Each structure stands twice: as structure tokens, then as C-alpha cells.
Amino acid sequence: MNEYAGLLWIWVLLLGNAFFVAAEFAVMAARRSQIEPLADKGRRSAKTALWAMENVSLILATCQLGITVCSLLILNVSEPAIHHLMEVALANTGLEAATVSALSFTIALVLVTFLHVVFGEMVPKNASFSMPDRAVLVLAGPIVFLARLSRPVIFVLNATANGVLRLFRVQPRDEAASTFTLEEVATIVEHSTAEGTLEDSSGALTAAFEFTTKKARDIAIPFDRLVTLTTSSSVADLEQVVAKHGFSRYVVVDESGDVDGYVHLKDILSADDASGTMPAEARIPAKRIRALPVVSENMDLEDALAQLQRLGVHLARVVNPNGVTTGVLFLEDIIEELVGTVDDATRRRL
């Protein structure tokens, strides 16, 4: 092979190396959530891209094999051609033959390395990272074809690599990770907000992440701060606390101070006695006192919310591990953790 053919081959091999590098990073960086809708619409390239992402071990092995072969050929075919051309150019400098040979080899090695790193590695890598979804749609077809064509060789190489991993008790994976932990999502949102690509002006996203880490005890109202009624309270007593505080639901305690349940304003307003109306001095009927469900103070707040929703109630008694009541959890307060302040419809505006 003459020197000029070697120069031509260096660009062909660099292009091949760039293709494998771009395909490798595209498959790893592409977002499945962006590709799946296109596949659902019947786009063939998207279906192929999904197959590549689901068989990432095979695809990466193919890319690594292609990169290795191209790199070796660049050194064994193109470097000698550049080396020889440099020797011819330096032959008339008056330097000794050994010096000319060493200098030509150094220049050829530096030049080939520069071209390989910049055009064969960094340019395609950065291009794939800049537009991974578009890149995987373009590159998935040919890389999947090559992967299937070289499957027997890849199978042997991949099995060997997986065997080595298992020796170190590392479980190989064949699909790129497409799910994120709560901490990872929170970090993504934080960085996206900082970069200006995501707005969380209401704070709802941040609140949602904090919500999942809280327990019932974190937002329960301590028992000594509650506005309560007693089992002997009258309708007039209820009217007074509603006029003063404006809440629609009140915890009811018995004579010993233990929680008996709670009463809803509408239950009393709709109640009547034999005469057709309930006198102000009448005691709150026991049948109008609703049962108060119990939740552990160590229960995750999202689980407590699910329990309140399942039972169709707006508040629950919070107890410690010893069964002692420590407070009351209100549905309104749980919702406020997610969306901000929520006012009781009957609450007095001060």
C-alpha cells in the first residue's frame, strides 16, 4: 500500500471509529421516554432504537469491538504511511538517518493520535451527548445490523466479560437504566431549575420531594394545641367555637380527657329532635360524633394520606408506639404540604 492510500485510509477509519463512538454514547444517553412515543406511532427507527436500548450489552460490545478494530488499523495502516512521508520530507535536512526516523515516528504518532482523539472520539461523543435522541434514531439501524451480523463473536466476548464480572459478584445488565430514584429525580429538578430550563415558582415540585420523606408526626397538631369539645358540650358550645375559630371539624374528648371522636358542623346543623329542631342548650348527640381513625406517628405521610382517602375522613388520631395519643392529623395539613395553604371553607378570615 502506498503512502497516499494510507492517508485516504486514515480518514475512512476515523469515520468508522467516529460512527462506533457516536452510536455507543447515543444508546447510553438517549431518553427512553422520548423514543417510546415515536415507536408507538410506528416509526421504524424508533423501534430499532428501543431494541438497541433494551440490548445495550450487545450493542456496547459491538461498538467496543468496532472502535478497537478501527484504532488498531489506524496505527498499523495509516501511521506507517505518514511516517514514511515524513522521512522523505526530512531526508534533506542533513540529520542522521536514526534521528530522521525517530523524529518522523514521533511526528506521525502525535498527528495520528490528535486526529484519532479529536475526530474519532471527541467530536462524535460530544455530538451524541448534544442530541442523543436524534442520534440514536439515525445510528440505531446500522449498529443493530452490525450487532446481529457479528453476534457469534460478540456472544463469546460478552460471555467472557460477564463471567469476569460474576467472579467479582457484579450482576451484568442487558438494558440501560430507564428509571430514577427519588434522590436522582430531586437532583435533576434542582439542576434544571438552576439552569433555567425548569420553573418551580409555586414550589410544588420541591414540596413533593420533601413530602415523601415526612412522617405523620411531622405535621400532626399536638393535642394541647387543639380546639376541642367534650361529650357534654351543647349545640351552643359548638356555635361559639365555630364563631371564634371558624373550623368545621372539632375533636371531641370524654370526661377523662381521652379522644372520643370528632364532630362535623354540618352534622349538627342537619340534626333535629322530635320537635323538628335542635335547641341550642341540647347536648351534641352521641350518634353525631364520628369515629376517629388511628395512625402511627411513624407512618409515612403519603401512607397516612392514602389511609385517610381510603376511609373517606379528614382527620385521624396520631399515636406513639405505646398507643398514647400525641396529636391529630388533618387532611388539610397534608394537602398543604403539597400545594401550599388551603383554608377551611368555614374558617374565619382575620
Secondary structure, DSSP 8 states (H G I E B T S, - for coil): --HHHHHHHHHHHHHHHHHHHHHHHHHHH--HHHHHHHHHTT-HHHHHHHHHHHTHHHHHHHHHHHHHHHHHHIIIIIHHHHHHHHHHHHGGG---HHHHHHHHHHHHHHHHHHHHHIIIIIHHHHHHHHSHHHHHHHHHHHHHHHHHHTHHHHHHHHHHHHHHHHHTT----SS------HHHHHHHHHHHHHHTS---TT-HHHHHHHHTT-BHHHH-EEGGG--EEETT-BHHHHHHHHHHH--SEEEEE-TTS-EEEEEEHHHHHT---TTSS--TTSB--GGGSB---EEETTSBHHHHHHHHHHHT-SEEEEE-TTS-EEEEEEHHHHHHHHHS----TT----
